[in-house]
């Protein structure tokens, strides 16, 4: 289970997502804004098991 979690944390990293958005042609400011929101929403689930204390 730990290997899967490590893989998902790496794959769904906000920096990976930001780079993907840039490769899709989004402007830098918009890509950063979306990646920041993405990280805020998913980081609790991926890194803290759904709770953030």
Phi and psi restraints in degrees (range 20) as a CNS / XPLOR table:
assign (resid 1 and name C) (resid 2 and name N)
       (resid 2 and name CA) (resid 2 and name C) 1.0 -64.5 20.0 2
assign (resid 2 and name N) (resid 2 and name CA)
       (resid 2 and name C) (resid 3 and name N) 1.0 -38.3 20.0 2
assign (resid 2 and name C) (resid 3 and name N)
       (resid 3 and name CA) (resid 3 and name C) 1.0 -63.1 20.0 2
assign (resid 3 and name N) (resid 3 and name CA)
       (resid 3 and name C) (resid 4 and name N) 1.0 -40.1 20.0 2
assign (resid 3 and name C) (resid 4 and name N)
       (resid 4 and name CA) (resid 4 and name C) 1.0 -64.2 20.0 2
assign (resid 4 and name N) (resid 4 and name CA)
       (resid 4 and name C) (resid 5 and name N) 1.0 -45.0 20.0 2
assign (resid 4 and name C) (resid 5 and name N)
       (resid 5 and name CA) (resid 5 and name C) 1.0 -61.9 20.0 2
assign (resid 5 and name N) (resid 5 and name CA)
       (resid 5 and name C) (resid 6 and name N) 1.0 -43.0 20.0 2
assign (resid 5 and name C) (resid 6 and name N)
       (resid 6 and name CA) (resid 6 and name C) 1.0 -61.9 20.0 2
assign (resid 6 and name N) (resid 6 and name CA)
       (resid 6 and name C) (resid 7 and name N) 1.0 -42.3 20.0 2
assign (resid 6 and name C) (resid 7 and name N)
       (resid 7 and name CA) (resid 7 and name C) 1.0 -61.7 20.0 2
assign (resid 7 and name N) (resid 7 and name CA)
       (resid 7 and name C) (resid 8 and name N) 1.0 -46.8 20.0 2
assign (resid 7 and name C) (resid 8 and name N)
       (resid 8 and name CA) (resid 8 and name C) 1.0 -65.3 20.0 2
assign (resid 8 and name N) (resid 8 and name CA)
       (resid 8 and name C) (resid 9 and name N) 1.0 -40.1 20.0 2
assign (resid 8 and name C) (resid 9 and name N)
       (resid 9 and name CA) (resid 9 and name C) 1.0 -61.5 20.0 2
assign (resid 9 and name N) (resid 9 and name CA)
       (resid 9 and name C) (resid 10 and name N) 1.0 -40.3 20.0 2
assign (resid 9 and name C) (resid 10 and name N)
       (resid 10 and name CA) (resid 10 and name C) 1.0 -70.0 20.0 2
assign (resid 10 and name N) (resid 10 and name CA)
       (resid 10 and name C) (resid 11 and name N) 1.0 -46.2 20.0 2
assign (resid 10 and name C) (resid 11 and name N)
       (resid 11 and name CA) (resid 11 and name C) 1.0 -68.4 20.0 2
assign (resid 11 and name N) (resid 11 and name CA)
       (resid 11 and name C) (resid 12 and name N) 1.0 -37.2 20.0 2
assign (resid 11 and name C) (resid 12 and name N)
       (resid 12 and name CA) (resid 12 and name C) 1.0 -97.6 20.0 2
assign (resid 12 and name N) (resid 12 and name CA)
       (resid 12 and name C) (resid 13 and name N) 1.0 19.5 20.0 2
assign (resid 12 and name C) (resid 13 and name N)
       (resid 13 and name CA) (resid 13 and name C) 1.0 -60.3 20.0 2
assign (resid 13 and name N) (resid 13 and name CA)
       (resid 13 and name C) (resid 14 and name N) 1.0 142.0 20.0 2
assign (resid 13 and name C) (resid 14 and name N)
       (resid 14 and name CA) (resid 14 and name C) 1.0 -61.6 20.0 2
assign (resid 14 and name N) (resid 14 and name CA)
       (resid 14 and name C) (resid 15 and name N) 1.0 -31.7 20.0 2
assign (resid 14 and name C) (resid 15 and name N)
       (resid 15 and name CA) (resid 15 and name C) 1.0 -68.0 20.0 2
assign (resid 15 and name N) (resid 15 and name CA)
       (resid 15 and name C) (resid 16 and name N) 1.0 -40.4 20.0 2
assign (resid 15 and name C) (resid 16 and name N)
       (resid 16 and name CA) (resid 16 and name C) 1.0 -60.5 20.0 2
assign (resid 16 and name N) (resid 16 and name CA)
       (resid 16 and name C) (resid 17 and name N) 1.0 -43.5 20.0 2
assign (resid 16 and name C) (resid 17 and name N)
       (resid 17 and name CA) (resid 17 and name C) 1.0 -64.9 20.0 2
assign (resid 17 and name N) (resid 17 and name CA)
       (resid 17 and name C) (resid 18 and name N) 1.0 -42.1 20.0 2
assign (resid 17 and name C) (resid 18 and name N)
       (resid 18 and name CA) (resid 18 and name C) 1.0 -59.3 20.0 2
assign (resid 18 and name N) (resid 18 and name CA)
       (resid 18 and name C) (resid 19 and name N) 1.0 -46.8 20.0 2
assign (resid 18 and name C) (resid 19 and name N)
       (resid 19 and name CA) (resid 19 and name C) 1.0 -62.2 20.0 2
assign (resid 19 and name N) (resid 19 and name CA)
       (resid 19 and name C) (resid 20 and name N) 1.0 -39.1 20.0 2
assign (resid 19 and name C) (resid 20 and name N)
       (resid 20 and name CA) (resid 20 and name C) 1.0 -61.3 20.0 2
assign (resid 20 and name N) (resid 20 and name CA)
       (resid 20 and name C) (resid 21 and name N) 1.0 -44.0 20.0 2
assign (resid 20 and name C) (resid 21 and name N)
       (resid 21 and name CA) (resid 21 and name C) 1.0 -64.2 20.0 2
assign (resid 21 and name N) (resid 21 and name CA)
       (resid 21 and name C) (resid 22 and name N) 1.0 -39.0 20.0 2
assign (resid 21 and name C) (resid 22 and name N)
       (resid 22 and name CA) (resid 22 and name C) 1.0 -65.1 20.0 2
assign (resid 22 and name N) (resid 22 and name CA)
       (resid 22 and name C) (resid 23 and name N) 1.0 -41.1 20.0 2
assign (resid 22 and name C) (resid 23 and name N)
       (resid 23 and name CA) (resid 23 and name C) 1.0 -64.9 20.0 2
assign (resid 23 and name N) (resid 23 and name CA)
       (resid 23 and name C) (resid 24 and name N) 1.0 -27.3 20.0 2
assign (resid 23 and name C) (resid 24 and name N)
       (resid 24 and name CA) (resid 24 and name C) 1.0 -78.7 20.0 2
assign (resid 24 and name N) (resid 24 and name CA)
       (resid 24 and name C) (resid 25 and name N) 1.0 -6.3 20.0 2
assign (resid 24 and name C) (resid 25 and name N)
       (resid 25 and name CA) (resid 25 and name C) 1.0 99.9 20.0 2
assign (resid 25 and name N) (resid 25 and name CA)
       (resid 25 and name C) (resid 26 and name N) 1.0 9.7 20.0 2
assign (resid 25 and name C) (resid 26 and name N)
       (resid 26 and name CA) (resid 26 and name C) 1.0 -73.4 20.0 2
assign (resid 26 and name N) (resid 26 and name CA)
       (resid 26 and name C) (resid 27 and name N) 1.0 145.9 20.0 2
assign (resid 26 and name C) (resid 27 and name N)
       (resid 27 and name CA) (resid 27 and name C) 1.0 -63.5 20.0 2
assign (resid 27 and name N) (resid 27 and name CA)
       (resid 27 and name C) (resid 28 and name N) 1.0 153.7 20.0 2
assign (resid 27 and name C) (resid 28 and name N)
       (resid 28 and name CA) (resid 28 and name C) 1.0 -54.7 20.0 2
assign (resid 28 and name N) (resid 28 and name CA)
       (resid 28 and name C) (resid 29 and name N) 1.0 -48.6 20.0 2
assign (resid 28 and name C) (resid 29 and name N)
       (resid 29 and name CA) (resid 29 and name C) 1.0 -61.9 20.0 2
assign (resid 29 and name N) (resid 29 and name CA)
       (resid 29 and name C) (resid 30 and name N) 1.0 -41.9 20.0 2
assign (resid 29 and name C) (resid 30 and name N)
       (resid 30 and name CA) (resid 30 and name C) 1.0 -69.2 20.0 2
assign (resid 30 and name N) (resid 30 and name CA)
       (resid 30 and name C) (resid 31 and name N) 1.0 -41.8 20.0 2
assign (resid 30 and name C) (resid 31 and name N)
       (resid 31 and name CA) (resid 31 and name C) 1.0 -61.6 20.0 2
assign (resid 31 and name N) (resid 31 and name CA)
       (resid 31 and name C) (resid 32 and name N) 1.0 -41.3 20.0 2
assign (resid 31 and name C) (resid 32 and name N)
       (resid 32 and name CA) (resid 32 and name C) 1.0 -64.9 20.0 2
assign (resid 32 and name N) (resid 32 and name CA)
       (resid 32 and name C) (resid 33 and name N) 1.0 -42.6 20.0 2
assign (resid 32 and name C) (resid 33 and name N)
       (resid 33 and name CA) (resid 33 and name C) 1.0 -61.4 20.0 2
assign (resid 33 and name N) (resid 33 and name CA)
       (resid 33 and name C) (resid 34 and name N) 1.0 -45.9 20.0 2
assign (resid 33 and name C) (resid 34 and name N)
       (resid 34 and name CA) (resid 34 and name C) 1.0 -66.7 20.0 2
assign (resid 34 and name N) (resid 34 and name CA)
       (resid 34 and name C) (resid 35 and name N) 1.0 -42.7 20.0 2
assign (resid 34 and name C) (resid 35 and name N)
       (resid 35 and name CA) (resid 35 and name C) 1.0 -64.4 20.0 2
assign (resid 35 and name N) (resid 35 and name CA)
       (resid 35 and name C) (resid 36 and name N) 1.0 -36.8 20.0 2
assign (resid 35 and name C) (resid 36 and name N)
       (resid 36 and name CA) (resid 36 and name C) 1.0 -65.7 20.0 2
assign (resid 36 and name N) (resid 36 and name CA)
       (resid 36 and name C) (resid 37 and name N) 1.0 -42.6 20.0 2
assign (resid 36 and name C) (resid 37 and name N)
       (resid 37 and name CA) (resid 37 and name C) 1.0 -66.2 20.0 2
assign (resid 37 and name N) (resid 37 and name CA)
       (resid 37 and name C) (resid 38 and name N) 1.0 -40.9 20.0 2
assign (resid 37 and name C) (resid 38 and name N)
       (resid 38 and name CA) (resid 38 and name C) 1.0 -58.0 20.0 2
assign (resid 38 and name N) (resid 38 and name CA)
       (resid 38 and name C) (resid 39 and name N) 1.0 -46.6 20.0 2
assign (resid 38 and name C) (resid 39 and name N)
       (resid 39 and name CA) (resid 39 and name C) 1.0 -63.8 20.0 2
assign (resid 39 and name N) (resid 39 and name CA)
       (resid 39 and name C) (resid 40 and name N) 1.0 -41.4 20.0 2
assign (resid 39 and name C) (resid 40 and name N)
       (resid 40 and name CA) (resid 40 and name C) 1.0 -62.3 20.0 2
assign (resid 40 and name N) (resid 40 and name CA)
       (resid 40 and name C) (resid 41 and name N) 1.0 -42.1 20.0 2
assign (resid 40 and name C) (resid 41 and name N)
       (resid 41 and name CA) (resid 41 and name C) 1.0 -74.4 20.0 2
assign (resid 41 and name N) (resid 41 and name CA)
       (resid 41 and name C) (resid 42 and name N) 1.0 -38.5 20.0 2
assign (resid 41 and name C) (resid 42 and name N)
       (resid 42 and name CA) (resid 42 and name C) 1.0 -97.9 20.0 2
assign (resid 42 and name N) (resid 42 and name CA)
       (resid 42 and name C) (resid 43 and name N) 1.0 -17.9 20.0 2
assign (resid 42 and name C) (resid 43 and name N)
       (resid 43 and name CA) (resid 43 and name C) 1.0 -62.9 20.0 2
assign (resid 43 and name N) (resid 43 and name CA)
       (resid 43 and name C) (resid 44 and name N) 1.0 -36.8 20.0 2
assign (resid 43 and name C) (resid 44 and name N)
       (resid 44 and name CA) (resid 44 and name C) 1.0 -62.7 20.0 2
assign (resid 44 and name N) (resid 44 and name CA)
       (resid 44 and name C) (resid 45 and name N) 1.0 -41.5 20.0 2
assign (resid 44 and name C) (resid 45 and name N)
       (resid 45 and name CA) (resid 45 and name C) 1.0 -72.1 20.0 2
assign (resid 45 and name N) (resid 45 and name CA)
       (resid 45 and name C) (resid 46 and name N) 1.0 -41.4 20.0 2
assign (resid 45 and name C) (resid 46 and name N)
       (resid 46 and name CA) (resid 46 and name C) 1.0 -79.5 20.0 2
assign (resid 46 and name N) (resid 46 and name CA)
       (resid 46 and name C) (resid 47 and name N) 1.0 -40.4 20.0 2
assign (resid 46 and name C) (resid 47 and name N)
       (resid 47 and name CA) (resid 47 and name C) 1.0 -101.6 20.0 2
assign (resid 47 and name N) (resid 47 and name CA)
       (resid 47 and name C) (resid 48 and name N) 1.0 -23.5 20.0 2
assign (resid 47 and name C) (resid 48 and name N)
       (resid 48 and name CA) (resid 48 and name C) 1.0 -120.1 20.0 2
assign (resid 48 and name N) (resid 48 and name CA)
       (resid 48 and name C) (resid 49 and name N) 1.0 10.7 20.0 2
assign (resid 48 and name C) (resid 49 and name N)
       (resid 49 and name CA) (resid 49 and name C) 1.0 67.9 20.0 2
assign (resid 49 and name N) (resid 49 and name CA)
       (resid 49 and name C) (resid 50 and name N) 1.0 27.0 20.0 2
assign (resid 49 and name C) (resid 50 and name N)
       (resid 50 and name CA) (resid 50 and name C) 1.0 93.9 20.0 2
assign (resid 50 and name N) (resid 50 and name CA)
       (resid 50 and name C) (resid 51 and name N) 1.0 -8.5 20.0 2
assign (resid 50 and name C) (resid 51 and name N)
       (resid 51 and name CA) (resid 51 and name C) 1.0 -123.2 20.0 2
assign (resid 51 and name N) (resid 51 and name CA)
       (resid 51 and name C) (resid 52 and name N) 1.0 144.4 20.0 2
assign (resid 51 and name C) (resid 52 and name N)
       (resid 52 and name CA) (resid 52 and name C) 1.0 -129.1 20.0 2
assign (resid 52 and name N) (resid 52 and name CA)
       (resid 52 and name C) (resid 53 and name N) 1.0 103.9 20.0 2
